[in-house]
Structures are given as C-alpha cells and as structure tokens.
Amino acid sequence: MVPLAEPRKRALRRELAAIVGAGGVLSDPDELLVYESDGLTLFRALADFVVFPTSAEQVSAVVKLANREELPFVARGAGTGLSGGCLPAEGGIVLSLMRMNRVLEVDYDNQLAIVEPGLVNLHLSWAVGPSGYYYAPDPSSQQACTIGGNIANNSGGPHTLKYGVTTNHVLGLEVVLPDGEIVWLGGRTREAAGYDLAGVFVGSEGTFGIATKIAVRILKKPQAVKTVLAVFDEIERASAAVSAIIARGLVPAAVEMIDHLTIQAVEDAFGCGYPRDAAAALLVEVDGLAAGIEAQAARVVEACRDAGAREVRVARDEAERALLWKGRKSAFGAYGRLSPAYMVMDGVIPRTRLPHVLRRVNEIVAAHGLRVGNVFHAGDGNLHPNILYDPRVPGEETRVLEAGAEIMRLCAEVGGSISGEHGIGLEKTDFMPFIFSPADLAFMQRLKDAFNPTGRCNPGKIFPTRKTCGEAGPVAYRPHPIEEKGLAQRF
C-alpha cells in the first residue's frame, strides 16, 4: 500500500467532509489506529480515511468518490468480527456504519422490522420486546455486534440449532453496490420473486456491496422456556450426550458446551454456578408452548443421565437461567483472566465426530506448548477453540497460527467446514483449498466479479493469495501471518 500524498489526502478529506459532514471524517494516524483491527487482533491494517455516513445516499456518494479515485473501500460495524473481515487490507476508505443505527419500521401484523445496519443486534429485541416479540439470531457478542456485521458473516449463535442463522431471518436489503448504485435485493416476504439475491448477499463478507437497510423477521416470544445444565466428568461423555439428545427426536433451541478451562474462567469472573471440577458442562434449552415443555425438559435430563452426566439440573427460575447464560455468553471475555490474548477458531464438524475432534484439538494445541479453552455450539457442531497465548513471548504468535492451521485441516478432514459464522476474512483465505477445489473457487470468484468487477469493495478477503516478492496484491499494515509464514502450504 502506497500512502496518499498529503496534498491529495487533504483534498479528498474536504470532499468526504462535504458528503458526510466535517465531523464525519477521520484521517489523522492516531485516530485511524482505533480502526486498524477487529476482534482478531493478530491482523491489522490502516485506512487512509474513516467516514461516518448517515444515509444510503451518503454511502453511495462515498463509494462513487472511491471509484473515481481508484481507492479501495470497506464497510465496518462495531468491529467485533473475528476474521479480519472489516480491515482495510489495501488502505483506502473505511465506511463506519455505526451512526446508521435506527429501527425504521416495525410491522407486527406481518412480523417484520426494517432496520439500519449499525443497529446493535440486541437493541432490536429490546425495541420489540414490550410487544411480545424478539429477533432470534443471537451471536455471543449480541450486546455489541451490529446487524450489518451479522449480515456480512451470516452470523449464528447459541439458538442456531432450532432457529437458524442470519440468512433465515433476512427478507430483503437495500444495498449500495460497489459502483455506487442503490438497489433492493429480496423484499418484505419470505418468498420474493426472481433469484434469491438477498440470500446470495448475506454471508458475502462485504465483498458484494454495503447493506444500508435490512428487512428482518421478528418472532413471537415462546410461551415457555426451560434451561438444563448437565455436568460431566469426561468431555467425551458430554460430546456423546449431544448426539443422544438429537437421536431422541428432540430439537432444543440450544445445546452449548463449556470445557473445564472455560468453566474456571467463567466462575472466577461471574460465579454463575458451574461446578469448578467438571470436565465439561452442557447448557441445553428447550422452548415452545407451555403445554409439553416439562416433558421436553425431562427427556433432555434423561438423555444426559443416560450418557453419563454426574449431575443434571433444571434452572429453577428466570434469574438462575439468566446467570447460566451469562456464563456462556461472557466466556470469551472471561478468558482475559487466564491469558493476555487468545485466538478464537471457528470450524464446523459433524456432531458424531465431536469426541474425536475435541480430543485432537487438545492434543494439537498441547503439542505447540499452548492452552485451549472450548466453548461452542455443540448442537450444530460449530466449534470455537480459543487458543491462549502471550504476544509478548517470542514465537508464541507463530505457534498459535500453526495450531490453528492444523485445527482447520482437522475440521475439513472429518467432513466439516473452516467456518460456521465468523467468516473467512483475512484469517482463513489460505485454508479455502482445504474444502474447495480450484473449480469451486474459480466459480465463486466469477460470482464476486459480477457484483464487484473492479475488486475495490473489501479487497484481499476470502480467496487464497499466493504472492511472491515484488508481485502486486494486498499489503496489510501487519503482514498476513498465515501468508508470511507459509503455514497453509505446510499443513
């Protein structure tokens, strides 16, 4: 990335300020540092400008300016992503959508809402909750992450098992395409006419354009909810219990697993009631009509006991249920008590392979002299190994990346995927060949080119890059570690 000459940069800043207002542009190096990383701090890249549009028209104008000046651009929400997906890998312009954070319309009769991309996920449920509704997708970062970011990565969450991921709740989107044109994809009903372009857009990681309005489904709150905590002395038994629950024909709203290391961190931080000596705990939630909910919970309890749980209990009231969920949803933050840094992995495997894969994950990380905590969506096989490390110790970042590459290879080998909800971003570009053939990747690249022919919209993401010295390509402020170390080739 070649820095912009100062005269050009000053002129562009004036033009950007004319679009979004004088208080809506950042260009000083100290200000830009705030936006150099997302939740995965191993990757960093500096933009030339960060702008804060407040309307689709302003987004369109900024995008057109970027195209005129041949500058790359990328949208950003709250920065809670975990794959480097919103980083300006080639510099240029970051469009922060955090000022576009309104609920524009709620249609309770048709169970939908129109929202802006900077709206915090949980705030939509707060807005419709008094009328008995909620928004189902619930990433663990839902107190901070935005719906626009959820759109980019097709985010899931603990309740994915029953309610699906973001794309299952998006009806349509207003989108600023990479050339600045404003279009609607989909509509306000579940069955829109023509190609499912909204479905194509969700999960495209900001490479197909920038969503500026989103029509989403809202659901009636269930009549009743029961939350079960099952405690195990062996992580293999907890893993087997997941399949046992599903095999009985039950479809819980959530089945989450927390391992011993994570339980220690959570209890130190919050005192949520997880037994400190447990090897693993399952948090299983069932919901639905009040009639029959007790029977569903009883069948979950029975399945866990049959699988070898040493203790199974049902939350007595809403306060106990909320405390158990606080432990699960705050687990990532609790790791800060154990380590100054960690890398969150995100792979998917068949549920039946959980015992084998968890054992291998622990072996892989230990072989690299590191520790790992596992807290994840066991019901749909979405793993989140958290590899703990200290970036101040020479060589530890390299060992983290090596272990992560092996874990991704393992997920692919057992018939899984390299991402369930965090996206590919910068982190996993070189792992794409683990699960896709050259023909697959070429086809996806052609689809990307149809939306984004110049490649300026969020460049350097998703697709593998094999650069050698002197070749053109994305240059990050901190070089892409996987590429720099050549790790993907080794694994």
Order of alpha helices (4+ residues) and beta strands (2+ residues): alpha-beta-alpha-beta-alpha-beta-beta-beta-beta-alpha-beta-alpha-alpha-beta-beta-alpha-beta-beta-beta-alpha-beta-alpha-beta-alpha-beta-alpha-alpha-beta-beta-alpha-beta-beta-beta-alpha-alpha-alpha-alpha
